[in-house]
């Protein structure tokens, strides 16, 4: 069961697990060191995650419209731990995030910056490409909108 919590509702252990899984995926696996993962936006976000044995196995953050650099609600920091990939967790998580944004934030437009290799996941959830490919932290990305 996915959990959605505002930053202020996270326990110390949940915050630690979020930091740990983001570091594992974005720093250790993807070698992203050119931007600070903790950008103060987290404090204004909702954090959606799935736990197994008190460890986070999939995660994303939902940025409300008023705090998003896109001017629309957005989804970011999407990850599934390597041990749990290829089990449709990412798609289930994205759909859960879309439902939360529509039903709790009352927003109909959602923007995200997708890594190109996972673009088809977002297309399958109803997102459309709205930019050319661009470099973000040394990885090809494309902006997408629902």
N, CA and C of each residue as an Amber inpcrd file, in Angstrom:
protein
   438
   0.8470000  -1.1820000   0.0000000   0.0000000   0.0000000   0.0000000
   0.8940000   1.2470000   0.0000000   0.7150000   2.0720000  -1.0190000
   1.4760000   3.3110000  -1.0900000   1.0560000   4.2620000   0.0250000
   2.0210000   4.9810000   0.5380000   1.7570000   6.0290000   1.5200000
   2.0240000   7.3640000   0.8470000   1.2220000   8.3630000   1.1950000
   1.4670000   9.7300000   0.7490000   1.4700000  10.5950000   2.0010000
   2.5900000  11.2740000   2.2250000   2.7100000  12.1280000   3.4000000
   3.3410000  13.4550000   3.0090000   2.8390000  14.5290000   3.6150000
   3.5050000  15.8140000   3.4610000   4.8110000  15.7440000   4.2410000
   5.7750000  16.5310000   3.8610000   7.0800000  16.5380000   4.5180000
   6.9490000  16.5970000   6.0410000   6.0570000  17.4620000   6.5280000
   5.9060000  17.6460000   7.9740000   5.3120000  16.4250000   8.6780000
   4.7740000  15.4840000   7.9180000   4.1790000  14.2760000   8.4950000
   5.1410000  13.0870000   8.5110000   6.2810000  13.2210000   7.8420000
   7.2240000  12.1130000   7.7620000   7.8750000  11.8490000   9.1160000
   8.0420000  10.5710000   9.4240000   8.7970000  10.2200000  10.6280000
  10.2890000  10.3790000  10.3190000  11.1030000  10.3740000  11.3620000
  12.5510000  10.4560000  11.1690000  13.0290000   9.2610000  10.3470000
  12.5170000   8.0770000  10.6340000  12.9240000   6.8890000   9.8870000
  12.5060000   6.9850000   8.4190000  11.2960000   7.4820000   8.1480000
  10.8560000   7.6310000   6.7550000  11.7380000   8.6220000   6.0090000
  12.0720000   9.7360000   6.6490000  12.9390000  10.7230000   6.0100000
  14.3270000  10.1260000   5.7320000  14.8370000   9.3700000   6.6830000
  16.1290000   8.7080000   6.4990000  16.0620000   7.7340000   5.3180000
  15.0090000   6.9280000   5.2580000  14.8610000   5.9530000   4.1780000
  14.7160000   6.6390000   2.8190000  14.0120000   7.7750000   2.7780000
  13.8910000   8.5440000   1.5360000  15.2690000   9.0210000   1.0900000
  16.0220000   9.5960000   2.0220000  17.3610000  10.0890000   1.6840000
  18.2450000   8.9420000   1.1990000  18.1570000   7.8130000   1.8730000
  18.9940000   6.6620000   1.5290000  18.6600000   6.1210000   0.1470000
  17.3690000   5.9410000  -0.1660000  17.0330000   5.3710000  -1.4780000
  17.3320000   6.3640000  -2.6040000  17.1210000   7.6480000  -2.3660000
  17.4570000   8.6350000  -3.3980000  18.9650000   8.6470000  -3.6410000
  19.7500000   8.5640000  -2.5870000  21.2050000   8.5340000  -2.7450000
  21.6380000   7.2840000  -3.5120000  21.0840000   6.1350000  -3.1380000
  21.4420000   4.8850000  -3.8200000  21.1810000   4.9540000  -5.3170000
  19.9880000   5.4360000  -5.6930000  19.6130000   5.4440000  -7.1090000
  20.2910000   6.5830000  -7.8650000  20.1660000   7.8120000  -7.3560000
  20.6410000   8.9550000  -8.1390000  22.1510000   9.1840000  -8.0470000
  22.7520000   8.9500000  -6.9070000  24.2020000   9.1450000  -6.7840000
  24.9660000   7.8660000  -7.1230000  24.6730000   6.7870000  -6.4080000
  25.4390000   5.5500000  -6.6050000  25.2130000   4.9100000  -7.9680000
  23.9490000   4.7760000  -8.3940000  23.6630000   4.1270000  -9.6790000
  23.8570000   5.0550000 -10.8690000  23.2270000   6.2320000 -10.8040000
  23.2090000   7.1140000 -11.9720000  24.3410000   8.1390000 -11.9760000
  25.1060000   8.1750000 -10.9300000  26.2860000   9.0680000 -10.8390000
  25.9240000  10.5420000 -11.0170000  24.7860000  10.9500000 -10.4510000
  24.3760000  12.3520000 -10.5260000  24.9550000  13.0890000  -9.3250000
  25.9540000  13.9110000  -9.6120000  26.5960000  14.6970000  -8.5600000
  26.5660000  16.1840000  -8.8710000  26.0480000  16.5420000 -10.0480000
  26.1020000  17.9320000 -10.4900000  24.9920000  18.7970000  -9.9020000
  23.9880000  18.1790000  -9.2650000  22.9430000  18.9680000  -8.6280000
  22.6440000  18.3950000  -7.2580000  22.2560000  19.2720000  -6.3550000
  21.9570000  18.8670000  -4.9910000  20.5870000  18.1950000  -4.9590000
  20.5420000  16.9600000  -4.5220000  19.2790000  16.2300000  -4.4420000
  18.3330000  16.8910000  -3.4480000  18.8690000  17.4570000  -2.3950000
  18.0470000  18.1170000  -1.3780000  18.0690000  19.6120000  -1.6380000
  17.0090000  20.0690000  -2.3060000  16.9510000  21.4360000  -2.8400000
  15.9680000  22.3380000  -2.1030000  15.5510000  21.9710000  -0.9080000
  14.5810000  22.7030000  -0.0890000  13.1570000  22.6210000  -0.6200000
  12.9700000  22.1170000  -1.8170000  11.6150000  21.9330000  -2.3410000
  10.9070000  20.8150000  -1.5770000  11.6800000  19.8290000  -1.1230000
  11.1110000  18.7000000  -0.3810000  10.2050000  19.1510000   0.7580000
  10.5430000  20.2500000   1.3950000   9.7830000  20.7320000   2.5560000
   8.3480000  21.1060000   2.1950000   8.0910000  21.3710000   0.9190000
   6.7590000  21.7700000   0.4530000   6.0510000  20.6650000  -0.3240000
   6.6340000  19.4990000  -0.3460000   6.1290000  18.4030000  -1.1740000
   5.3580000  17.3600000  -0.3790000   4.6400000  16.5620000  -1.1690000
   4.0660000  15.3260000  -0.6650000   4.9950000  14.2240000  -1.1550000
   5.2470000  13.2630000  -0.2950000   6.1760000  12.1860000  -0.6060000
   5.3870000  10.8830000  -0.6720000   5.4350000  10.2430000  -1.8290000
   4.6870000   9.0160000  -2.0700000   5.6910000   7.8720000  -2.0950000
   5.4200000   6.8380000  -1.3050000   6.3880000   5.7560000  -1.2350000
   5.7360000   4.4350000  -0.8440000   6.4750000   3.3740000  -1.1340000
   6.0520000   2.0240000  -0.7800000   7.1840000   1.4080000   0.0310000
   6.8020000   0.8270000   1.1600000   7.7930000   0.2140000   2.0420000
   7.6520000  -1.3110000   2.0460000   8.7710000  -1.9430000   2.3030000
   8.7980000  -3.3800000   2.5200000   9.8310000  -3.6250000   3.6150000
   9.4160000  -4.2630000   4.6910000  10.3100000  -4.5080000   5.8320000
  10.9880000  -3.2320000   6.3260000  10.2040000  -2.1580000   6.4370000
  10.6790000  -0.8540000   6.9250000  11.7080000  -0.1720000   6.0290000
  11.8280000  -0.6300000   4.7780000  12.7120000   0.0180000   3.8080000
  11.8720000   0.4730000   2.6230000  12.1680000   1.6550000   2.1100000
  11.4480000   2.1730000   0.9550000  11.9400000   1.4600000  -0.3020000
  10.9820000   0.9450000  -1.0810000  11.3490000   0.2320000  -2.3090000
  10.9500000   1.0050000  -3.5630000  10.0420000   1.9830000  -3.4190000
   9.7280000   2.8830000  -4.5350000   9.2980000   4.2230000  -3.9430000
   9.5670000   5.2890000  -4.7150000   9.3850000   6.6340000  -4.1700000
   9.2280000   7.6510000  -5.2910000   8.4930000   8.7080000  -5.0030000
   8.4810000   9.9220000  -5.8190000   8.0130000  11.0760000  -4.9530000
   8.2670000  12.2740000  -5.4310000   7.7420000  13.4440000  -4.7230000
   6.7630000  14.1700000  -5.6220000   5.7350000  14.7190000  -4.9710000
   4.7010000  15.4930000  -5.6520000   4.8820000  16.9390000  -5.2390000
   5.1130000  17.7960000  -6.2310000   5.3480000  19.2160000  -5.9530000
   4.0740000  19.9880000  -6.2840000   3.4440000  20.5940000  -5.2740000
   2.2490000  21.4000000  -5.5470000   2.5690000  22.5490000  -6.5010000
   1.5650000  22.9330000  -7.2500000   1.6880000  23.9680000  -8.2890000
   2.4330000  25.2110000  -7.8090000   2.0980000  25.6930000  -6.6130000
   2.6860000  26.9530000  -6.1380000   4.1730000  26.8420000  -5.8100000
   4.7170000  25.6320000  -5.7350000   6.1420000  25.4550000  -5.4470000
   6.9050000  24.8720000  -6.6320000   6.2140000  24.5950000  -7.7240000
   6.8220000  23.9720000  -8.8930000   7.4070000  25.0140000  -9.8390000
   8.6010000  24.7470000 -10.3290000   9.2300000  25.6500000 -11.3000000
   8.5100000  25.6190000 -12.6430000   7.6280000  24.6380000 -12.8590000
   6.8820000  24.5260000 -14.1030000   5.5840000  25.3110000 -14.0960000
   5.1650000  25.8290000 -12.9560000   3.9010000  26.5560000 -12.8790000
   2.6830000  25.6510000 -12.8500000   2.9070000  24.3520000 -12.7570000
   1.8570000  23.3370000 -12.6540000   2.3110000  22.3290000 -11.6060000
   1.3930000  21.5560000 -11.0860000   1.7880000  20.4690000 -10.1940000
   2.7800000  19.5800000 -10.9340000   3.7220000  19.0260000 -10.2100000
   4.7150000  18.1950000 -10.8860000   5.1080000  16.9900000 -10.0400000
   5.7000000  16.0360000 -10.7230000   6.1810000  14.8030000 -10.1190000
   7.6770000  14.7390000 -10.3820000   8.4290000  14.3410000  -9.3650000
   9.8710000  14.2400000  -9.5480000  10.4930000  13.2020000  -8.6390000
  11.7960000  13.0070000  -8.8220000  12.5880000  12.0750000  -8.0150000
  11.9910000  10.6620000  -8.0240000  11.4880000  10.2650000  -9.1790000
  10.8290000   8.9620000  -9.3060000  11.8870000   7.8570000  -9.3010000
  11.6710000   6.8540000  -8.4430000  12.6210000   5.7460000  -8.3900000
  11.9630000   4.4680000  -7.8990000  12.5370000   3.3700000  -8.3220000
  12.2310000   2.0470000  -7.7840000  13.5910000   1.4180000  -7.4990000
  13.7370000   0.8740000  -6.3200000  15.0070000   0.2510000  -5.9540000
  15.2950000  -0.8960000  -6.9170000  16.5660000  -1.0810000  -7.2270000
  16.9830000  -2.0570000  -8.2340000  16.4030000  -3.4460000  -7.9650000
  16.3300000  -3.8430000  -6.7190000  15.8350000  -5.1750000  -6.3590000
  14.3450000  -5.3710000  -6.6450000  13.6260000  -4.2650000  -6.9150000
  12.1760000  -4.3550000  -7.1080000  11.7130000  -3.8630000  -8.4820000
  12.6390000  -3.7150000  -9.4050000  12.2810000  -3.2520000 -10.7500000
  11.6590000  -4.3740000 -11.5690000  10.9690000  -3.9800000 -12.6370000
  10.3020000  -4.8940000 -13.5750000   9.1240000  -5.6160000 -12.9230000
   8.4780000  -4.9430000 -11.9840000   7.3020000  -5.5100000 -11.3120000
   6.0970000  -4.5710000 -11.4140000   6.1580000  -3.6030000 -12.3320000
   5.0970000  -2.6090000 -12.5430000   4.8730000  -1.6770000 -11.3620000
   5.8370000  -1.6020000 -10.4440000   5.7100000  -0.6770000  -9.3110000
   5.7200000   0.7750000  -9.7750000   6.5660000   1.0920000 -10.7310000
   6.6710000   2.4820000 -11.1870000   5.3440000   2.9640000 -11.7720000
   4.7280000   2.1500000 -12.6170000   3.4620000   2.5550000 -13.2230000
   2.3780000   2.6900000 -12.1560000   2.2930000   1.7450000 -11.2410000
   1.3100000   1.8370000 -10.1570000   1.5250000   3.0960000  -9.3300000
   2.7830000   3.4110000  -9.0800000   3.1200000   4.5880000  -8.2850000
   2.7300000   5.8720000  -9.0230000   3.0210000   5.9490000 -10.3130000
   2.6700000   7.1320000 -11.1060000   1.1470000   7.3120000 -11.1240000
   0.4120000   6.2540000 -11.3350000  -1.0570000   6.3270000 -11.3500000
  -1.5840000   6.7930000  -9.9900000  -0.9950000   6.2940000  -8.9210000
  -1.3830000   6.7230000  -7.5730000  -1.1050000   8.2230000  -7.3890000
   0.0390000   8.6720000  -7.8790000   0.3920000  10.1000000  -7.7830000
  -0.5850000  10.9600000  -8.5810000  -0.9360000  10.5250000  -9.7780000
  -1.8980000  11.2650000 -10.6090000  -3.2310000  11.3790000  -9.8750000
  -3.7060000  10.2770000  -9.3220000  -4.9650000  10.2970000  -8.5660000
  -4.8890000  11.2500000  -7.3810000  -3.7670000  11.2290000  -6.6650000
  -3.6020000  12.1190000  -5.5130000  -3.6410000  13.5830000  -5.9520000
  -2.9330000  13.8950000  -7.0260000  -2.8760000  15.2810000  -7.5110000
  -4.2650000  15.7470000  -7.9500000  -4.9760000  14.9010000  -8.6700000
  -6.3200000  15.2670000  -9.1340000  -7.3140000  15.3870000  -7.9790000
  -7.3000000  14.4230000  -7.0580000  -8.3170000  14.3650000  -6.0060000
  -7.9960000  15.1580000  -4.7480000  -6.7140000  15.3540000  -4.4520000
  -6.3470000  16.0580000  -3.2250000  -5.8340000  17.4660000  -3.4680000
  -5.1760000  17.6700000  -4.5920000  -4.6710000  19.0110000  -4.9200000
  -5.5790000  19.7150000  -5.9200000  -6.5650000  19.0000000  -6.4360000
  -7.5280000  19.5440000  -7.3970000  -6.8630000  20.1530000  -8.6200000
  -5.8410000  19.4820000  -9.1070000  -5.1250000  19.9250000 -10.3030000
  -5.3770000  18.9230000 -11.4250000  -5.4620000  19.4260000 -12.6520000
  -5.6600000  18.5310000 -13.7960000  -4.4180000  18.4380000 -14.6820000
  -3.5180000  19.4130000 -14.5600000  -2.2900000  19.4000000 -15.3550000
  -1.1230000  18.9970000 -14.4550000  -0.2790000  18.1190000 -14.9850000
   0.9020000  17.6600000 -14.2650000   2.0690000  17.6820000 -15.2460000
   3.1890000  18.2290000 -14.8040000   4.3980000  18.3120000 -15.6270000
   5.4920000  17.4720000 -14.9580000   6.3320000  16.8800000 -15.7710000
   7.5100000  16.2110000 -15.2280000   8.6370000  16.2370000 -16.2370000
   9.8340000  16.0370000 -15.7360000  11.0280000  15.9350000 -16.5630000
  11.4450000  14.4760000 -16.5380000  11.2180000  13.7670000 -17.6380000
  11.4450000  12.3210000 -17.6860000  12.8110000  11.9940000 -18.2700000
  13.4940000  11.0470000 -17.6450000  14.6860000  10.5090000 -18.2730000
  14.2210000   9.7640000 -19.5210000  14.9270000   9.9710000 -20.6180000
  14.4810000   9.4300000 -21.9070000  14.2630000   7.9180000 -21.8870000
  15.0900000   7.1880000 -21.1710000  14.9690000   5.7380000 -21.2160000
  13.6620000   5.2370000 -20.5940000  12.9880000   6.0770000 -19.8130000
  11.7520000   5.6680000 -19.1410000  10.5290000   6.4240000 -19.6910000
  10.7210000   7.1360000 -20.7740000   9.6570000   7.9360000 -21.3910000
   8.3880000   7.1260000 -21.6550000   8.5340000   5.8920000 -22.1030000
   7.3610000   5.0800000 -22.4340000   6.4890000   4.7800000 -21.2210000
   7.0830000   4.7140000 -20.0570000   6.2960000   4.5390000 -18.8310000
   5.3070000   5.6920000 -18.6870000   5.7940000   6.9040000 -18.8490000
   4.9320000   8.0850000 -18.6990000   3.9110000   8.1870000 -19.8270000
   4.3150000   7.8180000 -21.0470000   3.3590000   7.7920000 -22.1590000
   2.2120000   6.8350000 -21.8380000   2.5340000   5.6890000 -21.2320000
   1.5060000   4.6970000 -20.9060000   0.5670000   5.1720000 -19.7930000
   0.9760000   6.2090000 -19.0760000   0.1350000   6.7800000 -18.0070000
  -0.6250000   8.0160000 -18.4860000  -0.5010000   8.3500000 -19.7780000
  -1.2560000   9.4660000 -20.3370000  -0.4790000  10.7490000 -20.5510000
   0.8000000  10.7750000 -20.2230000   1.6160000  11.9780000 -20.4380000
   1.9670000  12.1080000 -21.9160000   2.2080000  13.3410000 -22.3410000
   2.6260000  13.6290000 -23.7080000   3.9150000  14.4280000 -23.6900000
   4.7310000  14.2330000 -24.7080000   5.9840000  14.9810000 -24.8320000
   5.6760000  16.4390000 -25.1690000   6.3370000  17.3590000 -24.4820000
   6.1130000  18.7840000 -24.7780000   7.4230000  19.5460000 -24.9940000
   8.5310000  18.8320000 -25.1620000   9.8030000  19.5110000 -25.4190000
  10.6830000  18.6160000 -26.2840000  11.7610000  19.2050000 -26.7400000
  12.8040000  18.4180000 -27.3710000  13.6190000  17.7700000 -26.2590000
  14.4560000  16.8360000 -26.6110000  15.3490000  16.1990000 -25.6460000
  16.3730000  17.2320000 -25.1730000  16.6580000  17.2270000 -23.8770000
  17.6440000  18.1310000 -23.3010000  18.4500000  17.3840000 -22.2470000
  19.6020000  17.9520000 -21.9140000  20.4850000  17.3560000 -20.9230000
  20.1520000  17.9030000 -19.5380000  19.9880000  16.9980000 -18.5820000
  19.8170000  17.3920000 -17.1890000  20.7050000  16.4670000 -16.3690000
  21.6950000  17.0340000 -15.7110000  22.6440000  16.2680000 -14.8860000
  23.3510000  15.1790000 -15.6970000  23.6140000  15.4720000 -16.9790000
  24.3360000  14.5240000 -17.8230000  23.5030000  13.3790000 -18.3660000
  22.1710000  13.4700000 -18.2110000  21.2710000  12.4070000 -18.6540000
  20.2220000  13.0210000 -19.5950000  19.9700000  12.4090000 -20.7630000
  18.9450000  12.9350000 -21.6730000  17.5460000  12.8700000 -21.0140000
  16.8530000  14.0020000 -21.0760000  15.4970000  14.1410000 -20.5080000
  14.5510000  14.7210000 -21.5380000  13.2760000  14.5930000 -21.2540000
  12.2420000  15.2430000 -22.0500000  11.1400000  15.7080000 -21.1030000
  10.6310000  16.9090000 -21.3560000   9.5480000  17.4200000 -20.5340000
   8.2400000  16.8120000 -21.0330000   7.4020000  16.3960000 -20.0770000
   6.1280000  15.7570000 -20.4220000   4.9930000  16.3470000 -19.6020000
   3.7790000  16.3150000 -20.1670000   2.6200000  16.9060000 -19.4970000
   1.4150000  15.9790000 -19.5960000   0.6720000  15.9350000 -18.5180000
  -0.6000000  15.2100000 -18.4970000  -1.7070000  16.2330000 -18.5250000
